[in-house]
Structures are given as structure tokens and as C-alpha cells.
Amino acid sequence: MDKVSTTALSKLRSISSKSMFVQLEAAGWIVRLEKSWELTPSGREQGGEVKQSDKFGSYIIWPPQLNIEGEVAIIAYEKEDLHSAANIGQKVELSARQVNALFSELGWVNRHRKGWQLTEQGRALGGIQKESLKTGIPYVLWPSAFISNLSFQRSLKALKGNLGQALGLNESMSGEAAAFRKKFPANYRALDGHQLRSKPEVLVDNWLYLAGIVHAYERHLPVEEDEYSTFYIPAGKIYVELWGHEGDLGYQKIKQQKLQIYSKYGLTLIELHEGDIMNLDDVLPRLLLKHGIEAY
């Protein structure tokens, strides 16, 4: 019997085509790359082939007797317990583009032409760099346990806007945010609407805003420890700390602990001190340029 498409294979087995694709991906025989499915070397070994059609474009065909429910599929799944951004997106109700953009904002991947390149931080979390055999486009696969990563959960909640519901979490972010703000009141307002905790922070925020540099304020660091940066510039994955209280020994101890965290995880850091505030036009362009960000 001639080989059949994945959709036809699903009909032979009386399951949905979506379930069929999930099974094939779990077996490690296909992988989602942007908006299309790519055949893996393991998939070729099982008889999968790539076909071209003027009407349907590129698609994959399989032997109709393909066995993916027995021991072979289980072994492949345990060995290749990895998931693409598209597969993760299905689990958390996001598109592959949104998932990759979120990973990029967290500093775990970088945009690379038409694909995505793994960073050292992403590699430390278990990400695996892959490349399409057909196009050469790079992409990343992630271990299933990665979905429970605390930083990913936190960013996912913020992105979706239903902070207590994503991934079955029960905590109330409104209560968490209120407690944080009570501990660290923000009584200053910058030009871009950010509520900040000091006048020096306002001056830095306004400088970045007028320079056209997208930035976040009090961004939670993508680490195990519960730490926040003063500012975060996603374009270069740069964290900015504004230090003060030079004569306060307690503050200096906290500062050193925070610097150790930046070093531990290899995060890119720009440090600003009180003396830099009145010279931001001289200091910030130079520091940003070292990390590939042109201010003017």
C-alpha cells in the first residue's frame, strides 16, 4: 500500500489529525518549526518522506502500517523528551511566535534570521539547539519539565493577563503585587507612565524613554532567587542597576549579594551610580554601545 499523509494516517486510526501530529512529535519523528512540520532523522528511519505539491506545498507521508503506539514510540519519547515552541504553545494556549518572543525576552533565545538561537542561559536550563535538515533554519527544543520553570510561569501569567490562572496556579498576583508595592512604594511618575521609587530612577527612565529604548522597570530576574532589576532592556537582554546609599553597610551587603546573582547566571549588567545621574548623556550611550545598543 502506498504511503499516506499524516492526515490520512489519522483517519486510518480513527483519531484526530491533531492527535496524530502530537503522537508523531512525542515519538521524536517530526518537529514543529514556525508554521510547518519538519521530518527528523528518526522519522526518516521509520519510513517518513517529504513530498511536494503545487496545491499543498511540502508535507510528510508515512507507511500506513506505521507503529507509533508500542515500545518503539515509548523509548523514543523517553529518549527525546523534548518539545518545540509550538508544542509548548499548545499546552499554554500561545502561538509558537509568542512563546519564542517570551523566551527571547527572558534571555533564553536570540532571534537568528528566520529562526532562533539558544543562549547560554537557555542552554543551562536544558534547551537543545536544532537545525532544520531542509532549510538550515535553527530552532530550539525544550525538556517537558521546562514548562514548570518558575520564571516562565511568572512571565506567562503577566503576558496572559489572568495572573492567577495560567498553568493552574492559584496565587493571586493582585495580592502579591500589592504586598510588593507596600514594601517598596513607588511615588514618582516618569514620562512613559512608569511608577518609580526615586527621583534618580525617574531621570534614568526618562532618558531611556526619550532615547527610544524600550525598557521595563523592576523586571523580575529569570533566576531561582526572588530578585528584581532596576531596569531591563530586552533588545540587548541588558539589566540595569542603579546603586545608591554608598555609606550604608547593610545596603552594600545586599548589593554584593545581588551582584553575585548576576555573575552566577551570566546576566548582562550595566551599573549606574549616583554620580552618573547628572551625566547620563555621557555615561549611558557609552555603556549601551558596549552591548550593541545605539542610543542616538
Phi and psi restraints in degrees (value plus and minus 20) as a CYANA .aco file:
   2 ASP   PHI     -83.7   -43.7
   2 ASP   PSI     135.0   175.0
   3 LYS   PHI     -87.7   -47.7
   3 LYS   PSI     132.5   172.5
   4 VAL   PHI    -144.7  -104.7
   4 VAL   PSI     141.8   181.8
   5 SER   PHI     -91.5   -51.5
   5 SER   PSI     147.2   187.2
   6 THR   PHI     -82.1   -42.1
   6 THR   PSI     -60.1   -20.1
   7 THR   PHI     -83.3   -43.3
   7 THR   PSI     -63.7   -23.7
   8 ALA   PHI     -84.8   -44.8
   8 ALA   PSI     -56.9   -16.9
   9 LEU   PHI     -82.7   -42.7
   9 LEU   PSI     -58.9   -18.9
  10 SER   PHI     -85.0   -45.0
  10 SER   PSI     -56.4   -16.4
  11 LYS   PHI     -87.8   -47.8
  11 LYS   PSI     -56.7   -16.7
  12 LEU   PHI     -82.7   -42.7
  12 LEU   PSI     -48.8    -8.8
  13 ARG   PHI    -121.0   -81.0
  13 ARG   PSI     -17.7    22.3
  14 SER   PHI      39.8    79.8
  14 SER   PSI      20.8    60.8
  15 ILE   PHI    -147.8  -107.8
  15 ILE   PSI     147.0   187.0
  16 SER   PHI     -91.6   -51.6
  16 SER   PSI     134.5   174.5
  17 SER   PHI     -83.7   -43.7
  17 SER   PSI     -53.0   -13.0
  18 LYS   PHI     -81.9   -41.9
  18 LYS   PSI     -64.1   -24.1
  19 SER   PHI     -83.9   -43.9
  19 SER   PSI     -56.1   -16.1
  20 MET   PHI     -83.9   -43.9
  20 MET   PSI     -64.2   -24.2
  21 PHE   PHI     -84.4   -44.4
  21 PHE   PSI     -59.4   -19.4
  22 VAL   PHI     -82.3   -42.3
  22 VAL   PSI     -63.6   -23.6
  23 GLN   PHI     -83.3   -43.3
  23 GLN   PSI     -63.4   -23.4
  24 LEU   PHI     -85.8   -45.8
  24 LEU   PSI     -57.7   -17.7
  25 GLU   PHI     -88.8   -48.8
  25 GLU   PSI     -61.5   -21.5
  26 ALA   PHI     -81.5   -41.5
  26 ALA   PSI     -52.6   -12.6
  27 ALA   PHI     -95.2   -55.2
  27 ALA   PSI     -30.8     9.2
  28 GLY   PHI      63.7   103.7
  28 GLY   PSI      -1.3    38.7
  29 TRP   PHI    -119.8   -79.8
  29 TRP   PSI     -35.2     4.8
  30 ILE   PHI    -160.9  -120.9
  30 ILE   PSI     140.4   180.4
  31 VAL   PHI    -162.9  -122.9
  31 VAL   PSI     122.6   162.6
  32 ARG   PHI    -102.2   -62.2
  32 ARG   PSI     106.0   146.0
  33 LEU   PHI    -147.9  -107.9
  33 LEU   PSI      89.5   129.5
  34 GLU   PHI      34.6    74.6
  34 GLU   PSI    -133.0   -93.0
  35 LYS   PHI    -125.7   -85.7
  35 LYS   PSI     -11.4    28.6
  36 SER   PHI    -152.4  -112.4
  36 SER   PSI     141.0   181.0
  37 TRP   PHI    -117.0   -77.0
  37 TRP   PSI     116.0   156.0
  38 GLU   PHI    -132.1   -92.1
  38 GLU   PSI     118.8   158.8
  39 LEU   PHI    -100.1   -60.1
  39 LEU   PSI     111.9   151.9
  40 THR   PHI    -112.4   -72.4
  40 THR   PSI     145.9   185.9
  41 PRO   PHI     -76.2   -36.2
  41 PRO   PSI     -57.9   -17.9
  42 SER   PHI     -83.5   -43.5
  42 SER   PSI     -57.4   -17.4
  43 GLY   PHI     -85.0   -45.0
  43 GLY   PSI     -56.9   -16.9
  44 ARG   PHI     -85.0   -45.0
  44 ARG   PSI     -57.7   -17.7
  45 GLU   PHI     -83.6   -43.6
  45 GLU   PSI     -46.7    -6.7
  46 GLN   PHI    -107.4   -67.4
  46 GLN   PSI     -16.8    23.2
  47 GLY   PHI      82.0   122.0
  47 GLY   PSI     -16.4    23.6
  48 GLY   PHI     -90.1   -50.1
  48 GLY   PSI     124.3   164.3
  49 GLU   PHI    -157.3  -117.3
  49 GLU   PSI     133.0   173.0
  50 VAL   PHI    -119.6   -79.6
  50 VAL   PSI     109.4   149.4
  51 LYS   PHI    -139.0   -99.0
  51 LYS   PSI     134.0   174.0
  52 GLN   PHI    -135.5   -95.5
  52 GLN   PSI     119.6   159.6
  53 SER   PHI    -158.3  -118.3
  53 SER   PSI     117.7   157.7
  54 ASP   PHI     -81.4   -41.4
  54 ASP   PSI     -52.0   -12.0
  55 LYS   PHI    -106.1   -66.1
  55 LYS   PSI     -63.1   -23.1
  56 PHE   PHI    -127.1   -87.1
  56 PHE   PSI     -27.0    13.0
  57 GLY   PHI      55.7    95.7
  57 GLY   PSI    -162.4  -122.4
  58 SER   PHI    -106.9   -66.9
  58 SER   PSI     114.2   154.2
  59 TYR   PHI    -170.8  -130.8
  59 TYR   PSI     147.6   187.6
  60 ILE   PHI    -130.2   -90.2
  60 ILE   PSI     118.5   158.5
  61 ILE   PHI    -138.5   -98.5
  61 ILE   PSI     135.5   175.5
  62 TRP   PHI    -157.4  -117.4
  62 TRP   PSI     136.7   176.7
  63 PRO   PHI     -84.1   -44.1
  63 PRO   PSI     114.1   154.1
  64 PRO   PHI     -82.0   -42.0
  64 PRO   PSI     -43.9    -3.9
  65 GLN   PHI    -112.4   -72.4
  65 GLN   PSI      -5.4    34.6
  66 LEU   PHI     -71.8   -31.8
  66 LEU   PSI     108.6   148.6
  67 ASN   PHI    -121.3   -81.3
  67 ASN   PSI      89.9   129.9
  68 ILE   PHI    -145.1  -105.1
  68 ILE   PSI      -9.3    30.7
  69 GLU   PHI    -130.7   -90.7
  69 GLU   PSI     -24.2    15.8
  70 GLY   PHI    -120.7   -80.7
  70 GLY   PSI    -171.1  -131.1
  71 GLU   PHI     -84.1   -44.1
  71 GLU   PSI     -55.6   -15.6
  72 VAL   PHI     -80.7   -40.7
  72 VAL   PSI     -65.8   -25.8
  73 ALA   PHI     -86.3   -46.3
  73 ALA   PSI     -58.9   -18.9
  74 ILE   PHI     -85.0   -45.0
  74 ILE   PSI     -65.2   -25.2
  75 ILE   PHI     -81.4   -41.4
  75 ILE   PSI     -64.8   -24.8
  76 ALA   PHI     -82.1   -42.1
  76 ALA   PSI     -60.2   -20.2
  77 TYR   PHI     -87.5   -47.5
  77 TYR   PSI     -62.1   -22.1
  78 GLU   PHI     -87.1   -47.1
  78 GLU   PSI     -54.5   -14.5
  79 LYS   PHI     -96.3   -56.3
  79 LYS   PSI     -58.2   -18.2
  80 GLU   PHI    -132.6   -92.6
  80 GLU   PSI      30.6    70.6
  81 ASP   PHI     -95.8   -55.8
  81 ASP   PSI      44.7    84.7
  82 LEU   PHI    -147.6  -107.6
  82 LEU   PSI     132.8   172.8
  83 HIS   PHI    -155.3  -115.3
  83 HIS   PSI     121.6   161.6
  84 SER   PHI     -99.5   -59.5
  84 SER   PSI     149.6   189.6
  85 ALA   PHI     -81.7   -41.7
  85 ALA   PSI     -55.7   -15.7
  86 ALA   PHI     -84.5   -44.5
  86 ALA   PSI     -61.5   -21.5
  87 ASN   PHI     -87.4   -47.4
  87 ASN   PSI     -61.3   -21.3
  88 ILE   PHI     -82.9   -42.9
  88 ILE   PSI     -60.2   -20.2
  89 GLY   PHI     -79.6   -39.6
  89 GLY   PSI     -58.7   -18.7
  90 GLN   PHI     -82.0   -42.0
  90 GLN   PSI     -56.6   -16.6
  91 LYS   PHI     -93.9   -53.9
  91 LYS   PSI     -49.8    -9.8
  92 VAL   PHI    -134.5   -94.5
  92 VAL   PSI      -9.4    30.6
  93 GLU   PHI      42.5    82.5
  93 GLU   PSI      27.5    67.5
  94 LEU   PHI    -150.9  -110.9
  94 LEU   PSI     139.7   179.7
  95 SER   PHI     -98.1   -58.1
  95 SER   PSI     143.0   183.0
  96 ALA   PHI     -80.4   -40.4
  96 ALA   PSI     -57.6   -17.6
  97 ARG   PHI     -82.6   -42.6
  97 ARG   PSI     -62.8   -22.8
  98 GLN   PHI     -85.1   -45.1
  98 GLN   PSI     -60.0   -20.0
  99 VAL   PHI     -84.0   -44.0
  99 VAL   PSI     -66.8   -26.8
 100 ASN   PHI     -83.9   -43.9
 100 ASN   PSI     -58.2   -18.2
 101 ALA   PHI     -84.3   -44.3
 101 ALA   PSI     -58.3   -18.3
 102 LEU   PHI     -87.1   -47.1
 102 LEU   PSI     -63.5   -23.5
 103 PHE   PHI     -81.9   -41.9
 103 PHE   PSI     -57.6   -17.6
 104 SER   PHI     -85.9   -45.9
 104 SER   PSI     -62.8   -22.8
 105 GLU   PHI     -83.0   -43.0
 105 GLU   PSI     -52.9   -12.9
 106 LEU   PHI     -98.1   -58.1
 106 LEU   PSI     -33.0     7.0
 107 GLY   PHI      73.8   113.8
 107 GLY   PSI      -2.4    37.6
 108 TRP   PHI    -118.4   -78.4
 108 TRP   PSI     -38.8     1.2
 109 VAL   PHI    -160.6  -120.6
 109 VAL   PSI     138.3   178.3
 110 ASN   PHI    -141.0  -101.0
 110 ASN   PSI     124.2   164.2
 111 ARG   PHI     -86.7   -46.7
 111 ARG   PSI     110.4   150.4
 112 HIS   PHI    -152.7  -112.7
 112 HIS   PSI      77.4   117.4
 113 ARG   PHI      32.2    72.2
 113 ARG   PSI    -132.6   -92.6
 114 LYS   PHI    -114.8   -74.8
 114 LYS   PSI     -21.5    18.5
 115 GLY   PHI    -146.6  -106.6
 115 GLY   PSI    -175.8  -135.8
 116 TRP   PHI    -154.5  -114.5
 116 TRP   PSI     116.3   156.3
 117 GLN   PHI    -130.3   -90.3
 117 GLN   PSI     111.8   151.8
 118 LEU   PHI     -90.6   -50.6
 118 LEU   PSI     117.3   157.3
 119 THR   PHI    -113.4   -73.4
 119 THR   PSI     152.1   192.1
 120 GLU   PHI     -83.2   -43.2
 120 GLU   PSI     -56.7   -16.7
 121 GLN   PHI     -84.6   -44.6
 121 GLN   PSI     -61.3   -21.3
 122 GLY   PHI     -85.8   -45.8
 122 GLY   PSI     -57.7   -17.7
 123 ARG   PHI     -85.7   -45.7
 123 ARG   PSI     -57.8   -17.8
 124 ALA   PHI     -85.2   -45.2
 124 ALA   PSI     -44.7    -4.7
 125 LEU   PHI    -106.1   -66.1
 125 LEU   PSI     -23.2    16.8
 126 GLY   PHI      86.2   126.2
 126 GLY   PSI     -15.7    24.3
 127 GLY   PHI     -85.1   -45.1
 127 GLY   PSI     125.9   165.9
 128 ILE   PHI    -140.3  -100.3
 128 ILE   PSI     102.9   142.9
 129 GLN   PHI     -96.0   -56.0
 129 GLN   PSI     111.3   151.3
 130 LYS   PHI    -149.7  -109.7
 130 LYS   PSI     149.6   189.6
 131 GLU   PHI    -165.4  -125.4
 131 GLU   PSI     115.4   155.4
 132 SER   PHI     -83.6   -43.6
 132 SER   PSI     108.8   148.8
 133 LEU   PHI     -85.5   -45.5
 133 LEU   PSI     -50.2   -10.2
 134 LYS   PHI    -105.5   -65.5
 134 LYS   PSI     -63.0   -23.0
 135 THR   PHI    -128.1   -88.1
 135 THR   PSI     -38.0     2.0
 136 GLY   PHI      58.7    98.7
 136 GLY   PSI     -15.7    24.3
 137 ILE   PHI     -92.2   -52.2
 137 ILE   PSI     108.5   148.5
 138 PRO   PHI     -98.4   -58.4
 138 PRO   PSI     127.0   167.0
 139 TYR   PHI    -169.7  -129.7
 139 TYR   PSI     152.3   192.3
 140 VAL   PHI    -147.4  -107.4
 140 VAL   PSI     119.4   159.4
 141 LEU   PHI    -129.8   -89.8
 141 LEU   PSI     128.2   168.2
 142 TRP   PHI    -146.4  -106.4
 142 TRP   PSI     125.4   165.4
 143 PRO   PHI     -86.7   -46.7
 143 PRO   PSI     130.1   170.1
 144 SER   PHI     -80.6   -40.6
 144 SER   PSI     -53.6   -13.6
 145 ALA   PHI     -85.0   -45.0
 145 ALA   PSI     -37.7     2.3
 146 PHE   PHI     -81.0   -41.0
 146 PHE   PSI     -49.1    -9.1
 147 ILE   PHI     -81.5   -41.5
 147 ILE   PSI     -47.2    -7.2
 148 SER   PHI    -109.0   -69.0
 148 SER   PSI     -15.9    24.1
 149 ASN   PHI     -75.7   -35.7
 149 ASN   PSI     110.0   150.0
 150 LEU   PHI     -79.7   -39.7
 150 LEU   PSI     -63.2   -23.2
 151 SER   PHI     -85.4   -45.4
 151 SER   PSI     -60.0   -20.0
 152 PHE   PHI     -84.9   -44.9
 152 PHE   PSI     -63.7   -23.7
 153 GLN   PHI     -78.9   -38.9
 153 GLN   PSI     -64.9   -24.9
 154 ARG   PHI     -83.7   -43.7
 154 ARG   PSI     -65.8   -25.8
 155 SER   PHI     -87.8   -47.8
 155 SER   PSI     -56.7   -16.7
 156 LEU   PHI     -82.1   -42.1
 156 LEU   PSI     -63.7   -23.7
 157 LYS   PHI     -79.7   -39.7
 157 LYS   PSI     -66.3   -26.3
 158 ALA   PHI     -84.3   -44.3
 158 ALA   PSI     -60.0   -20.0
 159 LEU   PHI     -85.4   -45.4
 159 LEU   PSI     -61.9   -21.9
 160 LYS   PHI    -101.4   -61.4
 160 LYS   PSI     -39.5     0.5
 161 GLY   PHI      62.5   102.5
 161 GLY   PSI     -28.9    11.1
 162 ASN   PHI    -130.9   -90.9
 162 ASN   PSI      52.8    92.8
 163 LEU   PHI     -81.4   -41.4
 163 LEU   PSI     -45.6    -5.6
 164 GLY   PHI    -114.1   -74.1
 164 GLY   PSI     -18.8    21.2
 165 GLN   PHI    -132.9   -92.9
 165 GLN   PSI     -47.3    -7.3
 166 ALA   PHI     -78.3   -38.3
 166 ALA   PSI     115.6   155.6
 167 LEU   PHI      37.5    77.5
 167 LEU   PSI       6.4    46.4
 168 GLY   PHI      53.2    93.2
 168 GLY   PSI      -1.4    38.6
 169 LEU   PHI     -97.0   -57.0
 169 LEU   PSI     126.1   166.1
 170 ASN   PHI    -128.6   -88.6
 170 ASN   PSI     -29.7    10.3
 171 GLU   PHI     -88.0   -48.0
 171 GLU   PSI     127.3   167.3
 172 SER   PHI    -113.5   -73.5
 172 SER   PSI      91.4   131.4
 173 MET   PHI     -87.7   -47.7
 173 MET   PSI     -48.2    -8.2
 174 SER   PHI     -83.1   -43.1
 174 SER   PSI     -59.9   -19.9
 175 GLY   PHI     -88.9   -48.9
 175 GLY   PSI     -58.8   -18.8
 176 GLU   PHI     -84.3   -44.3
 176 GLU   PSI     -64.1   -24.1
 177 ALA   PHI     -86.0   -46.0
 177 ALA   PSI     -59.3   -19.3
 178 ALA   PHI     -84.2   -44.2
 178 ALA   PSI     -61.4   -21.4
 179 ALA   PHI     -85.4   -45.4
 179 ALA   PSI     -60.8   -20.8
 180 PHE   PHI     -82.8   -42.8
 180 PHE   PSI     -65.6   -25.6
 181 ARG   PHI     -90.9   -50.9
 181 ARG   PSI     -49.1    -9.1
 182 LYS   PHI     -86.7   -46.7
 182 LYS   PSI     -58.2   -18.2
 183 LYS   PHI     -93.4   -53.4
 183 LYS   PSI     -56.0   -16.0
 184 PHE   PHI    -145.9  -105.9
 184 PHE   PSI      58.7    98.7
 185 PRO   PHI     -82.5   -42.5
 185 PRO   PSI     121.2   161.2
 186 ALA   PHI    -137.7   -97.7
 186 ALA   PSI      81.4   121.4
 187 ASN   PHI    -128.2   -88.2
 187 ASN   PSI     -13.2    26.8
 188 TYR   PHI    -134.6   -94.6
 188 TYR   PSI     129.8   169.8
 189 ARG   PHI    -145.7  -105.7
 189 ARG   PSI     108.4   148.4
 190 ALA   PHI    -110.8   -70.8
 190 ALA   PSI     153.1   193.1
 191 LEU   PHI     -79.6   -39.6
 191 LEU   PSI     -54.5   -14.5
 192 ASP   PHI    -105.9   -65.9
 192 ASP   PSI     -15.5    24.5
 193 GLY   PHI      74.9   114.9
 193 GLY   PSI     -26.7    13.3
 194 HIS   PHI     -82.2   -42.2
 194 HIS   PSI     115.5   155.5
 195 GLN   PHI    -112.5   -72.5
 195 GLN   PSI     101.5   141.5
 196 LEU   PHI    -141.7  -101.7
 196 LEU   PSI     151.2   191.2
 197 ARG   PHI    -124.3   -84.3
 197 ARG   PSI     -25.5    14.5
 198 SER   PHI    -176.1  -136.1
 198 SER   PSI     139.6   179.6
 199 LYS   PHI     -84.4   -44.4
 199 LYS   PSI     -62.0   -22.0
 200 PRO   PHI     -78.1   -38.1
 200 PRO   PSI     -57.6   -17.6
 201 GLU   PHI     -84.2   -44.2
 201 GLU   PSI     -58.9   -18.9
 202 VAL   PHI     -81.4   -41.4
 202 VAL   PSI     -62.8   -22.8
 203 LEU   PHI     -83.5   -43.5
 203 LEU   PSI     -60.7   -20.7
 204 VAL   PHI     -88.3   -48.3
 204 VAL   PSI     -64.8   -24.8
 205 ASP   PHI     -79.1   -39.1
 205 ASP   PSI     -66.5   -26.5
 206 ASN   PHI     -83.6   -43.6
 206 ASN   PSI     -57.7   -17.7
 207 TRP   PHI     -82.3   -42.3
 207 TRP   PSI     -67.5   -27.5
 208 LEU   PHI     -82.9   -42.9
 208 LEU   PSI     -61.9   -21.9
 209 TYR   PHI     -82.9   -42.9
 209 TYR   PSI     -67.4   -27.4
 210 LEU   PHI     -90.5   -50.5
 210 LEU   PSI     -42.9    -2.9
 211 ALA   PHI    -102.7   -62.7
 211 ALA   PSI     -22.4    17.6
 212 GLY   PHI      55.2    95.2
 212 GLY   PSI       5.5    45.5
 213 ILE   PHI    -121.2   -81.2
 213 ILE   PSI      94.0   134.0
 214 VAL   PHI     -83.4   -43.4
 214 VAL   PSI     113.0   153.0
 215 HIS   PHI    -171.3  -131.3
 215 HIS   PSI     136.9   176.9
 216 ALA   PHI    -135.1   -95.1
 216 ALA   PSI     134.2   174.2
 217 TYR   PHI    -133.3   -93.3
 217 TYR   PSI     118.0   158.0
 218 GLU   PHI      31.2    71.2
 218 GLU   PSI      32.6    72.6
 219 ARG   PHI     -97.9   -57.9
 219 ARG   PSI     108.3   148.3
 220 HIS   PHI     -85.2   -45.2
 220 HIS   PSI     108.5   148.5
 221 LEU   PHI     -85.6   -45.6
 221 LEU   PSI     120.9   160.9
 222 PRO   PHI     -99.5   -59.5
 222 PRO   PSI      41.1    81.1
 223 VAL   PHI    -155.9  -115.9
 223 VAL   PSI     151.5   191.5
 224 GLU   PHI     -88.2   -48.2
 224 GLU   PSI     -56.1   -16.1
 225 GLU   PHI     -91.9   -51.9
 225 GLU   PSI     132.7   172.7
 226 ASP   PHI    -109.2   -69.2
 226 ASP   PSI      61.6   101.6
 227 GLU   PHI    -150.5  -110.5
 227 GLU   PSI     130.2   170.2
 228 TYR   PHI    -143.1  -103.1
 228 TYR   PSI     126.8   166.8
 229 SER   PHI    -111.5   -71.5
 229 SER   PSI     139.5   179.5
 230 THR   PHI     -87.0   -47.0
 230 THR   PSI     -71.9   -31.9
 231 PHE   PHI    -154.8  -114.8
 231 PHE   PSI     139.8   179.8
 232 TYR   PHI    -159.6  -119.6
 232 TYR   PSI     110.6   150.6
 233 ILE   PHI    -130.6   -90.6
 233 ILE   PSI      80.7   120.7
 234 PRO   PHI     -84.1   -44.1
 234 PRO   PSI     -47.6    -7.6
 235 ALA   PHI     -78.8   -38.8
 235 ALA   PSI     -56.4   -16.4
 236 GLY   PHI    -135.0   -95.0
 236 GLY   PSI     -13.6    26.4
 237 LYS   PHI      31.8    71.8
 237 LYS   PSI      29.8    69.8
 238 ILE   PHI    -130.0   -90.0
 238 ILE   PSI     109.1   149.1
 239 TYR   PHI    -118.9   -78.9
 239 TYR   PSI     120.9   160.9
 240 VAL   PHI    -141.3  -101.3
 240 VAL   PSI     105.4   145.4
 241 GLU   PHI    -133.3   -93.3
 241 GLU   PSI     110.7   150.7
 242 LEU   PHI    -125.6   -85.6
 242 LEU   PSI      86.2   126.2
 243 TRP   PHI    -111.7   -71.7
 243 TRP   PSI     131.2   171.2
 244 GLY   PHI    -169.9  -129.9
 244 GLY   PSI    -184.2  -144.2
 245 HIS   PHI      30.4    70.4
 245 HIS   PSI      30.5    70.5
 246 GLU   PHI     -78.3   -38.3
 246 GLU   PSI     -48.6    -8.6
 247 GLY   PHI    -112.4   -72.4
 247 GLY   PSI     -18.5    21.5
 248 ASP   PHI    -112.7   -72.7
 248 ASP   PSI      89.9   129.9
 249 LEU   PHI     -85.2   -45.2
 249 LEU   PSI     -56.3   -16.3
 250 GLY   PHI     -83.6   -43.6
 250 GLY   PSI     -63.2   -23.2
 251 TYR   PHI     -84.6   -44.6
 251 TYR   PSI     -60.0   -20.0
 252 GLN   PHI     -85.5   -45.5
 252 GLN   PSI     -52.9   -12.9
 253 LYS   PHI     -85.8   -45.8
 253 LYS   PSI     -63.5   -23.5
 254 ILE   PHI     -83.1   -43.1
 254 ILE   PSI     -60.3   -20.3
 255 LYS   PHI     -79.7   -39.7
 255 LYS   PSI     -66.7   -26.7
 256 GLN   PHI     -84.7   -44.7
 256 GLN   PSI     -57.4   -17.4
 257 GLN   PHI     -83.7   -43.7
 257 GLN   PSI     -58.9   -18.9
 258 LYS   PHI     -89.3   -49.3
 258 LYS   PSI     -60.5   -20.5
 259 LEU   PHI     -82.2   -42.2
 259 LEU   PSI     -55.2   -15.2
 260 GLN   PHI     -84.5   -44.5
 260 GLN   PSI     -55.8   -15.8
 261 ILE   PHI     -86.9   -46.9
 261 ILE   PSI     -64.3   -24.3
 262 TYR   PHI     -78.7   -38.7
 262 TYR   PSI     -62.7   -22.7
 263 SER   PHI     -89.0   -49.0
 263 SER   PSI     -61.9   -21.9
 264 LYS   PHI     -77.4   -37.4
 264 LYS   PSI     -60.9   -20.9
 265 TYR   PHI    -119.7   -79.7
 265 TYR   PSI     -17.2    22.8
 266 GLY   PHI      45.8    85.8
 266 GLY   PSI      14.3    54.3
 267 LEU   PHI    -103.8   -63.8
 267 LEU   PSI     121.6   161.6
 268 THR   PHI     -96.9   -56.9
 268 THR   PSI     105.5   145.5
 269 LEU   PHI    -148.9  -108.9
 269 LEU   PSI     114.6   154.6
 270 ILE   PHI    -130.9   -90.9
 270 ILE   PSI     109.1   149.1
 271 GLU   PHI    -127.4   -87.4
 271 GLU   PSI     109.0   149.0
 272 LEU   PHI    -137.0   -97.0
 272 LEU   PSI     122.9   162.9
 273 HIS   PHI    -139.7   -99.7
 273 HIS   PSI     148.9   188.9
 274 GLU   PHI     -75.7   -35.7
 274 GLU   PSI     -56.1   -16.1
 275 GLY   PHI     -89.3   -49.3
 275 GLY   PSI     -35.7     4.3
 276 ASP   PHI    -103.3   -63.3
 276 ASP   PSI     -38.3     1.7
 277 ILE   PHI     -80.9   -40.9
 277 ILE   PSI     -59.9   -19.9
 278 MET   PHI    -105.0   -65.0
 278 MET   PSI     -17.8    22.2
 279 ASN   PHI    -149.9  -109.9
 279 ASN   PSI      14.7    54.7
 280 LEU   PHI     -81.3   -41.3
 280 LEU   PSI     -53.3   -13.3
 281 ASP   PHI     -84.7   -44.7
 281 ASP   PSI     -45.4    -5.4
 282 ASP   PHI    -112.9   -72.9
 282 ASP   PSI     -57.5   -17.5
 283 VAL   PHI    -101.9   -61.9
 283 VAL   PSI     -72.3   -32.3
 284 LEU   PHI     -86.0   -46.0
 284 LEU   PSI     -64.1   -24.1
 285 PRO   PHI     -77.3   -37.3
 285 PRO   PSI     -59.6   -19.6
 286 ARG   PHI     -86.7   -46.7
 286 ARG   PSI     -65.1   -25.1
 287 LEU   PHI     -88.1   -48.1
 287 LEU   PSI     -58.8   -18.8
 288 LEU   PHI     -89.0   -49.0
 288 LEU   PSI     -58.1   -18.1
 289 LEU   PHI     -82.7   -42.7
 289 LEU   PSI     -50.9   -10.9
 290 LYS   PHI     -80.7   -40.7
 290 LYS   PSI     -43.1    -3.1
 291 HIS   PHI    -132.9   -92.9
 291 HIS   PSI       1.0    41.0
 292 GLY   PHI      63.8   103.8
 292 GLY   PSI      -7.3    32.7
 293 ILE   PHI    -126.8   -86.8
 293 ILE   PSI      97.3   137.3
 294 GLU   PHI    -113.0   -73.0
 294 GLU   PSI     103.0   143.0
 295 ALA   PHI    -101.6   -61.6
 295 ALA   PSI     -55.4   -15.4
